Amino acid sequence: MTVNGRQLCAAVPGRRSLAEFLREDLGLTGTHLGCEQGVCGACTVLLDGRSVPSCLVLAAQADGCTVSTVEGLADGDKLHPIQAAFWQEHGLQCGFCTPGFLMTVYEFLLSTHGPTEDEVRRALAGNVCRCTGYQNIIKAVMAADLMWER
């Protein structure tokens, strides 16, 4: 598989989830394990450009695929516009859910320009945050749309 632009080859146990592989084998700890049932969104990564709960995908299923994680968003020390918007608009609090939100927003904004607040709410429906109340997250998505030249 290719992870954040780096091609990898590894043998993995058949029951190892993609989230575990990313965290434990590759040290990409930005992918967080929350519910481990695919409903909280904390472990969201992009698999061939589509957001997936990496806790429910087996690492072996990603054979030959491209995986994008939150670690692949920034360009060195320069934050991706989505990351910058979350920081600027205070769209995070404890930060546990943030990587999943960032990856979900990345996929959403690639296909949606000038979203309405309702569209943003629907796009984020699979991500749970227990700290922020979502208002600043929505503001961050709207700001990211304006900041990101795709």
C-alpha positions as CSV (number, residue, x, y, z in Angstrom):
1,M,0.0,0.0,0.0
2,T,1.0,3.6,-0.2
3,V,0.6,5.7,3.0
4,N,0.8,9.5,2.7
5,G,2.8,9.1,-0.5
6,R,5.2,6.5,0.8
7,Q,5.0,3.0,-0.7
8,L,5.1,0.2,1.9
9,C,5.2,-3.5,2.0
10,A,4.6,-5.4,5.2
11,A,3.2,-8.7,6.4
12,V,0.4,-8.2,8.9
13,P,-1.7,-10.6,11.0
14,G,-5.0,-11.3,9.3
15,R,-7.1,-9.7,12.1
16,R,-5.0,-6.4,12.4
17,S,-7.2,-3.4,11.6
18,L,-5.9,-0.7,9.4
19,A,-6.0,1.7,12.4
20,E,-3.8,-0.6,14.5
21,F,-1.4,-1.0,11.6
22,L,-1.1,2.7,11.1
23,R,-0.7,3.4,14.8
24,E,1.4,0.4,16.0
25,D,3.4,-0.6,13.0
26,L,3.9,2.7,11.2
27,G,3.8,5.0,14.3
28,L,1.1,7.3,12.7
29,T,-0.6,7.9,16.0
30,G,-2.8,10.7,14.6
31,T,-5.4,8.1,13.7
32,H,-7.3,7.7,17.0
33,L,-9.2,4.7,18.1
34,G,-12.4,5.7,19.9
35,C,-15.4,3.4,19.8
36,E,-13.8,0.7,17.7
37,Q,-17.2,0.1,16.1
38,G,-17.1,2.5,13.2
39,V,-19.5,5.1,14.6
40,C,-17.5,7.8,16.2
41,G,-15.3,8.9,13.3
42,A,-12.1,9.4,15.3
43,C,-10.2,6.8,13.2
44,T,-11.3,8.2,9.8
45,V,-8.7,8.0,7.1
46,L,-9.0,8.1,3.3
47,L,-8.7,4.8,1.5
48,D,-8.3,5.5,-2.2
49,G,-9.7,8.9,-1.6
50,R,-12.8,7.8,0.3
51,S,-13.3,8.3,4.0
52,V,-13.4,5.0,6.0
53,P,-13.5,4.1,9.6
54,S,-10.0,2.5,9.8
55,C,-11.0,0.5,12.9
56,L,-13.4,-1.6,10.7
57,V,-11.0,-2.1,7.7
58,L,-8.5,-4.9,8.0
59,A,-4.9,-3.8,7.1
60,A,-4.8,-6.6,4.5
61,Q,-7.8,-5.1,2.8
62,A,-5.7,-2.0,2.0
63,D,-3.3,-4.1,-0.1
64,G,-2.6,-2.1,-3.3
65,C,-4.5,0.9,-2.0
66,T,-3.6,4.5,-1.2
67,V,-4.1,5.5,2.4
68,S,-4.1,9.1,3.6
69,T,-3.9,10.0,7.2
70,V,-3.9,13.3,9.1
71,E,-0.1,13.2,9.2
72,G,-0.1,13.6,5.4
73,L,-2.1,16.9,5.4
74,A,0.6,19.4,6.4
75,D,3.5,20.2,4.2
76,G,6.3,20.1,6.6
77,D,5.7,22.9,9.2
78,K,3.0,24.5,6.9
79,L,-0.5,23.5,8.0
80,H,-3.0,22.5,5.4
81,P,-5.7,25.1,5.0
82,I,-8.2,22.8,6.7
83,Q,-5.9,22.5,9.7
84,A,-5.2,26.2,9.7
85,A,-9.0,26.9,9.6
86,F,-9.6,24.5,12.6
87,W,-6.9,26.3,14.5
88,Q,-8.1,29.8,13.5
89,E,-11.8,29.1,14.3
90,H,-11.2,27.1,17.4
91,G,-12.7,24.0,15.9
92,L,-11.0,21.7,18.3
93,Q,-10.9,21.4,22.0
94,C,-9.3,18.2,23.5
95,G,-8.3,17.2,19.9
96,F,-9.2,13.5,20.2
97,C,-11.8,13.7,17.4
98,T,-9.9,16.3,15.3
99,P,-7.9,14.0,13.0
100,G,-11.1,12.2,11.9
101,F,-12.9,15.5,11.3
102,L,-10.0,16.8,9.3
103,M,-9.9,13.8,7.0
104,T,-13.7,13.8,6.6
105,V,-13.6,17.5,5.8
106,Y,-10.8,17.0,3.3
107,E,-12.9,14.5,1.3
108,F,-16.0,16.7,1.6
109,L,-14.4,19.9,0.4
110,L,-12.7,18.2,-2.5
111,S,-16.1,17.6,-4.0
112,T,-18.1,20.5,-2.5
113,H,-17.3,24.2,-3.0
114,G,-19.3,26.8,-1.2
115,P,-21.2,24.4,1.1
116,T,-24.2,25.5,3.1
117,E,-24.2,25.0,6.9
118,D,-26.7,22.2,6.4
119,E,-24.4,20.4,3.9
120,V,-21.5,20.7,6.4
121,R,-23.7,19.3,9.2
122,R,-24.7,16.3,7.0
123,A,-21.1,15.7,5.9
124,L,-19.9,15.6,9.5
125,A,-22.8,13.4,10.8
126,G,-20.5,10.4,11.1
127,N,-18.0,12.2,13.4
128,V,-18.6,12.6,17.1
129,C,-17.2,15.4,19.3
130,R,-17.9,15.5,23.0
131,C,-16.2,18.8,23.7
132,T,-17.0,21.6,21.2
133,G,-20.7,21.6,20.5
134,Y,-19.9,21.6,16.8
135,Q,-20.5,25.3,16.1
136,N,-16.8,26.2,15.8
137,I,-16.2,23.0,13.8
138,I,-18.8,24.2,11.3
139,K,-17.2,27.7,11.2
140,A,-13.8,26.0,10.6
141,V,-15.2,24.0,7.6
142,M,-16.7,27.1,6.1
143,A,-13.4,29.0,6.6
144,A,-11.4,26.1,5.2
145,D,-13.5,26.2,2.0
146,L,-12.6,29.8,1.5
147,M,-8.9,29.3,2.3
148,W,-8.2,26.2,0.3
149,E,-7.3,26.6,-3.4
150,R,-8.0,23.2,-4.8
